[in-house]
Amino acid sequence: MNTDDEIIDDKAHVRDKLDFSDAEWITSTDDLAEPGVEIAFVDGYVGMRNGADPEGPVLVFTPEEWDAFVAGAKDGEFDEP
């Protein structure tokens, strides 16, 4: 049974199968001194990583999650107070 407080990882079945090693990463900035986040599209999913640590972890989003994230960013949801 599922409650509102329970988090379901609907990407668990693909997380370790997605191969981002040959992905074309898109950077959020052209400033090499201040690398931002990078995103890549692989097998219908969106990966996001820290451009300063490209060998680090990759966050994986479904297209719907990515759309919600982008909409929230555009709406100022993540702006500092």
Backbone as XML, in Angstrom:
<?xml version="1.0"?>
<chain id="A" units="angstrom">
  <residue number="1" name="MET">
    <atom name="N" x="0.846" y="-1.186" z="0.000"/>
    <atom name="CA" x="0.000" y="0.000" z="0.000"/>
    <atom name="C" x="0.883" y="1.239" z="0.000"/>
  </residue>
  <residue number="2" name="ASN">
    <atom name="N" x="0.446" y="2.261" z="-0.662"/>
    <atom name="CA" x="1.206" y="3.471" z="-0.848"/>
    <atom name="C" x="0.571" y="4.627" z="-0.058"/>
  </residue>
  <residue number="3" name="THR">
    <atom name="N" x="1.380" y="5.361" z="0.710"/>
    <atom name="CA" x="0.890" y="6.537" z="1.420"/>
    <atom name="C" x="1.497" y="7.777" z="0.792"/>
  </residue>
  <residue number="4" name="ASP">
    <atom name="N" x="0.955" y="8.941" z="1.121"/>
    <atom name="CA" x="1.480" y="10.182" z="0.569"/>
    <atom name="C" x="2.918" y="10.438" z="1.004"/>
  </residue>
  <residue number="5" name="ASP">
    <atom name="N" x="3.330" y="9.907" z="2.172"/>
    <atom name="CA" x="4.677" y="10.137" z="2.672"/>
    <atom name="C" x="5.696" y="9.155" z="2.091"/>
  </residue>
  <residue number="6" name="GLU">
    <atom name="N" x="5.219" y="8.118" z="1.440"/>
    <atom name="CA" x="6.100" y="7.099" z="0.881"/>
    <atom name="C" x="6.630" y="7.559" z="-0.475"/>
  </residue>
  <residue number="7" name="ILE">
    <atom name="N" x="7.938" y="7.455" z="-0.660"/>
    <atom name="CA" x="8.558" y="7.840" z="-1.922"/>
    <atom name="C" x="8.756" y="6.586" z="-2.763"/>
  </residue>
  <residue number="8" name="ILE">
    <atom name="N" x="8.283" y="6.637" z="-3.980"/>
    <atom name="CA" x="8.439" y="5.512" z="-4.893"/>
    <atom name="C" x="9.495" y="5.875" z="-5.922"/>
  </residue>
  <residue number="9" name="ASP">
    <atom name="N" x="10.504" y="5.013" z="-6.050"/>
    <atom name="CA" x="11.560" y="5.226" z="-7.030"/>
    <atom name="C" x="11.167" y="4.495" z="-8.308"/>
  </residue>
  <residue number="10" name="ASP">
    <atom name="N" x="10.523" y="5.206" z="-9.225"/>
    <atom name="CA" x="10.066" y="4.567" z="-10.451"/>
    <atom name="C" x="11.170" y="4.407" z="-11.484"/>
  </residue>
  <residue number="11" name="LYS">
    <atom name="N" x="12.385" y="4.805" z="-11.137"/>
    <atom name="CA" x="13.523" y="4.647" z="-12.038"/>
    <atom name="C" x="14.504" y="3.589" z="-11.539"/>
  </residue>
  <residue number="12" name="ALA">
    <atom name="N" x="14.185" y="2.921" z="-10.451"/>
    <atom name="CA" x="15.096" y="1.929" z="-9.872"/>
    <atom name="C" x="15.453" y="0.839" z="-10.876"/>
  </residue>
  <residue number="13" name="HIS">
    <atom name="N" x="14.499" y="0.463" z="-11.714"/>
    <atom name="CA" x="14.740" y="-0.610" z="-12.676"/>
    <atom name="C" x="15.679" y="-0.210" z="-13.818"/>
  </residue>
  <residue number="14" name="VAL">
    <atom name="N" x="15.900" y="1.081" z="-14.042"/>
    <atom name="CA" x="16.778" y="1.508" z="-15.136"/>
    <atom name="C" x="18.019" y="2.254" z="-14.662"/>
  </residue>
  <residue number="15" name="ARG">
    <atom name="N" x="18.017" y="2.692" z="-13.425"/>
    <atom name="CA" x="19.092" y="3.565" z="-12.944"/>
    <atom name="C" x="20.487" y="2.989" z="-13.221"/>
  </residue>
  <residue number="16" name="ASP">
    <atom name="N" x="20.708" y="1.737" z="-12.934"/>
    <atom name="CA" x="22.026" y="1.149" z="-13.137"/>
    <atom name="C" x="22.240" y="0.644" z="-14.561"/>
  </residue>
  <residue number="17" name="LYS">
    <atom name="N" x="21.215" y="0.695" z="-15.385"/>
    <atom name="CA" x="21.333" y="0.236" z="-16.764"/>
    <atom name="C" x="21.589" y="1.385" z="-17.736"/>
  </residue>
  <residue number="18" name="LEU">
    <atom name="N" x="21.305" y="2.607" z="-17.329"/>
    <atom name="CA" x="21.522" y="3.759" z="-18.203"/>
    <atom name="C" x="23.019" y="4.037" z="-18.311"/>
  </residue>
  <residue number="19" name="ASP">
    <atom name="N" x="23.497" y="4.204" z="-19.531"/>
    <atom name="CA" x="24.921" y="4.441" z="-19.772"/>
    <atom name="C" x="25.114" y="5.873" z="-20.254"/>
  </residue>
  <residue number="20" name="PHE">
    <atom name="N" x="25.619" y="6.712" z="-19.375"/>
    <atom name="CA" x="25.860" y="8.111" z="-19.714"/>
    <atom name="C" x="27.304" y="8.356" z="-20.156"/>
  </residue>
  <residue number="21" name="SER">
    <atom name="N" x="28.115" y="7.290" z="-20.271"/>
    <atom name="CA" x="29.539" y="7.462" z="-20.572"/>
    <atom name="C" x="29.792" y="8.094" z="-21.939"/>
  </residue>
  <residue number="22" name="ASP">
    <atom name="N" x="28.943" y="7.842" z="-22.923"/>
    <atom name="CA" x="29.121" y="8.433" z="-24.250"/>
    <atom name="C" x="28.086" y="9.516" z="-24.537"/>
  </residue>
  <residue number="23" name="ALA">
    <atom name="N" x="27.408" y="9.962" z="-23.508"/>
    <atom name="CA" x="26.351" y="10.963" z="-23.690"/>
    <atom name="C" x="26.942" y="12.302" z="-24.110"/>
  </residue>
  <residue number="24" name="GLU">
    <atom name="N" x="26.150" y="13.068" z="-24.825"/>
    <atom name="CA" x="26.534" y="14.430" z="-25.188"/>
    <atom name="C" x="25.999" y="15.355" z="-24.102"/>
  </residue>
  <residue number="25" name="TRP">
    <atom name="N" x="26.889" y="15.843" z="-23.256"/>
    <atom name="CA" x="26.497" y="16.663" z="-22.119"/>
    <atom name="C" x="26.365" y="18.115" z="-22.543"/>
  </residue>
  <residue number="26" name="ILE">
    <atom name="N" x="25.286" y="18.742" z="-22.132"/>
    <atom name="CA" x="24.997" y="20.149" z="-22.422"/>
    <atom name="C" x="25.262" y="20.933" z="-21.147"/>
  </residue>
  <residue number="27" name="THR">
    <atom name="N" x="26.114" y="21.936" z="-21.244"/>
    <atom name="CA" x="26.475" y="22.706" z="-20.051"/>
    <atom name="C" x="25.535" y="23.889" z="-19.854"/>
  </residue>
  <residue number="28" name="SER">
    <atom name="N" x="25.425" y="24.304" z="-18.602"/>
    <atom name="CA" x="24.560" y="25.439" z="-18.273"/>
    <atom name="C" x="25.290" y="26.769" z="-18.412"/>
  </residue>
  <residue number="29" name="THR">
    <atom name="N" x="26.594" y="26.716" z="-18.681"/>
    <atom name="CA" x="27.377" y="27.937" z="-18.791"/>
    <atom name="C" x="28.527" y="27.724" z="-19.770"/>
  </residue>
  <residue number="30" name="ASP">
    <atom name="N" x="29.017" y="28.810" z="-20.338"/>
    <atom name="CA" x="30.201" y="28.745" z="-21.199"/>
    <atom name="C" x="31.460" y="29.130" z="-20.432"/>
  </residue>
  <residue number="31" name="ASP">
    <atom name="N" x="31.329" y="29.428" z="-19.153"/>
    <atom name="CA" x="32.450" y="29.864" z="-18.322"/>
    <atom name="C" x="33.201" y="28.649" z="-17.785"/>
  </residue>
  <residue number="32" name="LEU">
    <atom name="N" x="34.346" y="28.347" z="-18.364"/>
    <atom name="CA" x="35.126" y="27.176" z="-17.941"/>
    <atom name="C" x="35.644" y="27.295" z="-16.515"/>
  </residue>
  <residue number="33" name="ALA">
    <atom name="N" x="35.792" y="28.522" z="-16.017"/>
    <atom name="CA" x="36.275" y="28.728" z="-14.652"/>
    <atom name="C" x="35.196" y="28.429" z="-13.617"/>
  </residue>
  <residue number="34" name="GLU">
    <atom name="N" x="33.950" y="28.506" z="-14.013"/>
    <atom name="CA" x="32.813" y="28.277" z="-13.115"/>
    <atom name="C" x="31.859" y="27.274" z="-13.739"/>
  </residue>
  <residue number="35" name="PRO">
    <atom name="N" x="32.235" y="25.995" z="-13.790"/>
    <atom name="CA" x="31.341" y="25.023" z="-14.422"/>
    <atom name="C" x="30.034" y="24.887" z="-13.641"/>
  </residue>
  <residue number="36" name="GLY">
    <atom name="N" x="28.959" y="24.825" z="-14.361"/>
    <atom name="CA" x="27.644" y="24.668" z="-13.728"/>
    <atom name="C" x="27.176" y="23.239" z="-13.849"/>
  </residue>
  <residue number="37" name="VAL">
    <atom name="N" x="25.885" y="23.074" z="-13.904"/>
    <atom name="CA" x="25.337" y="21.735" z="-14.082"/>
    <atom name="C" x="25.380" y="21.374" z="-15.562"/>
  </residue>
  <residue number="38" name="GLU">
    <atom name="N" x="25.340" y="20.076" z="-15.826"/>
    <atom name="CA" x="25.306" y="19.570" z="-17.187"/>
    <atom name="C" x="24.155" y="18.572" z="-17.289"/>
  </residue>
  <residue number="39" name="ILE">
    <atom name="N" x="23.513" y="18.547" z="-18.452"/>
    <atom name="CA" x="22.428" y="17.586" z="-18.660"/>
    <atom name="C" x="22.698" y="16.782" z="-19.928"/>
  </residue>
  <residue number="40" name="ALA">
    <atom name="N" x="22.147" y="15.574" z="-19.957"/>
    <atom name="CA" x="22.243" y="14.720" z="-21.134"/>
    <atom name="C" x="20.962" y="13.898" z="-21.241"/>
  </residue>
  <residue number="41" name="PHE">
    <atom name="N" x="20.623" y="13.540" z="-22.454"/>
    <atom name="CA" x="19.421" y="12.753" z="-22.724"/>
    <atom name="C" x="19.838" y="11.362" z="-23.180"/>
  </residue>
  <residue number="42" name="VAL">
    <atom name="N" x="19.410" y="10.327" z="-22.440"/>
    <atom name="CA" x="19.774" y="8.946" z="-22.746"/>
    <atom name="C" x="18.546" y="8.055" z="-22.582"/>
  </residue>
  <residue number="43" name="ASP">
    <atom name="N" x="18.216" y="7.340" z="-23.622"/>
    <atom name="CA" x="17.141" y="6.340" z="-23.585"/>
    <atom name="C" x="15.832" y="6.867" z="-22.984"/>
  </residue>
  <residue number="44" name="GLY">
    <atom name="N" x="15.484" y="8.114" z="-23.294"/>
    <atom name="CA" x="14.231" y="8.682" z="-22.824"/>
    <atom name="C" x="14.281" y="9.271" z="-21.428"/>
  </residue>
  <residue number="45" name="TYR">
    <atom name="N" x="15.444" y="9.315" z="-20.830"/>
    <atom name="CA" x="15.618" y="9.892" z="-19.498"/>
    <atom name="C" x="16.550" y="11.086" z="-19.589"/>
  </residue>
  <residue number="46" name="VAL">
    <atom name="N" x="16.522" y="11.929" z="-18.568"/>
    <atom name="CA" x="17.401" y="13.091" z="-18.495"/>
    <atom name="C" x="18.358" y="12.873" z="-17.335"/>
  </residue>
  <residue number="47" name="GLY">
    <atom name="N" x="19.654" y="13.006" z="-17.614"/>
    <atom name="CA" x="20.661" y="12.924" z="-16.567"/>
    <atom name="C" x="21.187" y="14.309" z="-16.275"/>
  </residue>
  <residue number="48" name="MET">
    <atom name="N" x="21.477" y="14.578" z="-15.012"/>
    <atom name="CA" x="22.040" y="15.868" z="-14.620"/>
    <atom name="C" x="23.210" y="15.600" z="-13.677"/>
  </residue>
  <residue number="49" name="ARG">
    <atom name="N" x="24.315" y="16.294" z="-13.933"/>
    <atom name="CA" x="25.497" y="16.127" z="-13.097"/>
    <atom name="C" x="26.142" y="17.478" z="-12.833"/>
  </residue>
  <residue number="50" name="ASN">
    <atom name="N" x="27.058" y="17.493" z="-11.879"/>
    <atom name="CA" x="27.827" y="18.676" z="-11.537"/>
    <atom name="C" x="28.966" y="18.799" z="-12.537"/>
  </residue>
  <residue number="51" name="GLY">
    <atom name="N" x="29.014" y="19.882" z="-13.284"/>
    <atom name="CA" x="30.066" y="20.084" z="-14.273"/>
    <atom name="C" x="31.454" y="20.151" z="-13.665"/>
  </residue>
  <residue number="52" name="ALA">
    <atom name="N" x="31.565" y="20.511" z="-12.396"/>
    <atom name="CA" x="32.859" y="20.557" z="-11.722"/>
    <atom name="C" x="33.323" y="19.166" z="-11.302"/>
  </residue>
  <residue number="53" name="ASP">
    <atom name="N" x="32.419" y="18.187" z="-11.337"/>
    <atom name="CA" x="32.733" y="16.807" z="-10.948"/>
    <atom name="C" x="32.094" y="15.843" z="-11.949"/>
  </residue>
  <residue number="54" name="PRO">
    <atom name="N" x="32.559" y="15.856" z="-13.203"/>
    <atom name="CA" x="31.908" y="15.046" z="-14.227"/>
    <atom name="C" x="31.977" y="13.532" z="-13.992"/>
  </residue>
  <residue number="55" name="GLU">
    <atom name="N" x="32.857" y="13.091" z="-13.132"/>
    <atom name="CA" x="32.940" y="11.667" z="-12.808"/>
    <atom name="C" x="32.047" y="11.314" z="-11.615"/>
  </residue>
  <residue number="56" name="GLY">
    <atom name="N" x="31.404" y="12.318" z="-11.039"/>
    <atom name="CA" x="30.543" y="12.123" z="-9.881"/>
    <atom name="C" x="29.195" y="11.541" z="-10.255"/>
  </residue>
  <residue number="57" name="PRO">
    <atom name="N" x="28.264" y="11.549" z="-9.318"/>
    <atom name="CA" x="26.955" y="10.940" z="-9.558"/>
    <atom name="C" x="26.124" y="11.692" z="-10.590"/>
  </residue>
  <residue number="58" name="VAL">
    <atom name="N" x="25.220" y="10.957" z="-11.216"/>
    <atom name="CA" x="24.285" y="11.516" z="-12.189"/>
    <atom name="C" x="22.885" y="11.353" z="-11.613"/>
  </residue>
  <residue number="59" name="LEU">
    <atom name="N" x="22.167" y="12.461" z="-11.493"/>
    <atom name="CA" x="20.761" y="12.403" z="-11.100"/>
    <atom name="C" x="19.952" y="12.043" z="-12.336"/>
  </residue>
  <residue number="60" name="VAL">
    <atom name="N" x="18.974" y="11.171" z="-12.186"/>
    <atom name="CA" x="18.170" y="10.709" z="-13.318"/>
    <atom name="C" x="16.730" y="11.176" z="-13.143"/>
  </residue>
  <residue number="61" name="PHE">
    <atom name="N" x="16.191" y="11.767" z="-14.206"/>
    <atom name="CA" x="14.823" y="12.278" z="-14.211"/>
    <atom name="C" x="14.034" y="11.643" z="-15.350"/>
  </residue>
  <residue number="62" name="THR">
    <atom name="N" x="12.753" y="11.399" z="-15.119"/>
    <atom name="CA" x="11.864" y="11.053" z="-16.220"/>
    <atom name="C" x="11.565" y="12.358" z="-16.957"/>
  </residue>
  <residue number="63" name="PRO">
    <atom name="N" x="11.067" y="12.297" z="-18.183"/>
    <atom name="CA" x="10.706" y="13.540" z="-18.880"/>
    <atom name="C" x="9.694" y="14.379" z="-18.092"/>
  </residue>
  <residue number="64" name="GLU">
    <atom name="N" x="8.751" y="13.730" z="-17.420"/>
    <atom name="CA" x="7.752" y="14.464" z="-16.638"/>
    <atom name="C" x="8.391" y="15.154" z="-15.435"/>
  </residue>
  <residue number="65" name="GLU">
    <atom name="N" x="9.304" y="14.461" z="-14.777"/>
    <atom name="CA" x="10.017" y="15.075" z="-13.639"/>
    <atom name="C" x="10.861" y="16.249" z="-14.111"/>
  </residue>
  <residue number="66" name="TRP">
    <atom name="N" x="11.522" y="16.077" z="-15.259"/>
    <atom name="CA" x="12.362" y="17.147" z="-15.794"/>
    <atom name="C" x="11.505" y="18.365" z="-16.140"/>
  </residue>
  <residue number="67" name="ASP">
    <atom name="N" x="10.372" y="18.153" z="-16.776"/>
    <atom name="CA" x="9.478" y="19.263" z="-17.117"/>
    <atom name="C" x="9.027" y="20.001" z="-15.859"/>
  </residue>
  <residue number="68" name="ALA">
    <atom name="N" x="8.706" y="19.256" z="-14.798"/>
    <atom name="CA" x="8.285" y="19.877" z="-13.537"/>
    <atom name="C" x="9.438" y="20.658" z="-12.916"/>
  </residue>
  <residue number="69" name="PHE">
    <atom name="N" x="10.649" y="20.117" z="-12.979"/>
    <atom name="CA" x="11.825" y="20.809" z="-12.450"/>
    <atom name="C" x="12.067" y="22.114" z="-13.201"/>
  </residue>
  <residue number="70" name="VAL">
    <atom name="N" x="12.047" y="22.051" z="-14.529"/>
    <atom name="CA" x="12.278" y="23.258" z="-15.339"/>
    <atom name="C" x="11.188" y="24.291" z="-15.083"/>
  </residue>
  <residue number="71" name="ALA">
    <atom name="N" x="9.942" y="23.861" z="-15.004"/>
    <atom name="CA" x="8.844" y="24.794" z="-14.729"/>
    <atom name="C" x="9.029" y="25.453" z="-13.366"/>
  </residue>
  <residue number="72" name="GLY">
    <atom name="N" x="9.448" y="24.690" z="-12.369"/>
    <atom name="CA" x="9.696" y="25.248" z="-11.044"/>
    <atom name="C" x="10.834" y="26.249" z="-11.057"/>
  </residue>
  <residue number="73" name="ALA">
    <atom name="N" x="11.893" y="25.936" z="-11.806"/>
    <atom name="CA" x="13.023" y="26.865" z="-11.907"/>
    <atom name="C" x="12.595" y="28.163" z="-12.583"/>
  </residue>
  <residue number="74" name="LYS">
    <atom name="N" x="11.828" y="28.049" z="-13.646"/>
    <atom name="CA" x="11.340" y="29.245" z="-14.348"/>
    <atom name="C" x="10.413" y="30.071" z="-13.467"/>
  </residue>
  <residue number="75" name="ASP">
    <atom name="N" x="9.692" y="29.402" z="-12.574"/>
    <atom name="CA" x="8.745" y="30.081" z="-11.689"/>
    <atom name="C" x="9.419" y="30.655" z="-10.443"/>
  </residue>
  <residue number="76" name="GLY">
    <atom name="N" x="10.732" y="30.422" z="-10.284"/>
    <atom name="CA" x="11.458" y="30.953" z="-9.136"/>
    <atom name="C" x="11.401" y="30.074" z="-7.904"/>
  </residue>
  <residue number="77" name="GLU">
    <atom name="N" x="10.932" y="28.855" z="-8.051"/>
    <atom name="CA" x="10.769" y="27.953" z="-6.909"/>
    <atom name="C" x="12.088" y="27.687" z="-6.171"/>
  </residue>
  <residue number="78" name="PHE">
    <atom name="N" x="13.205" y="27.771" z="-6.880"/>
    <atom name="CA" x="14.496" y="27.445" z="-6.283"/>
    <atom name="C" x="15.349" y="28.682" z="-6.003"/>
  </residue>
  <residue number="79" name="ASP">
    <atom name="N" x="14.780" y="29.873" z="-6.206"/>
    <atom name="CA" x="15.519" y="31.105" z="-5.935"/>
    <atom name="C" x="15.800" y="31.245" z="-4.437"/>
  </residue>
  <residue number="80" name="GLU">
    <atom name="N" x="16.946" y="31.816" z="-4.138"/>
    <atom name="CA" x="17.260" y="32.074" z="-2.726"/>
    <atom name="C" x="16.402" y="33.227" z="-2.226"/>
  </residue>
  <residue number="81" name="PRO">
    <atom name="N" x="16.003" y="33.168" z="-0.941"/>
    <atom name="CA" x="15.159" y="34.252" z="-0.411"/>
    <atom name="C" x="15.903" y="35.575" z="-0.326"/>
  </residue>
</chain>
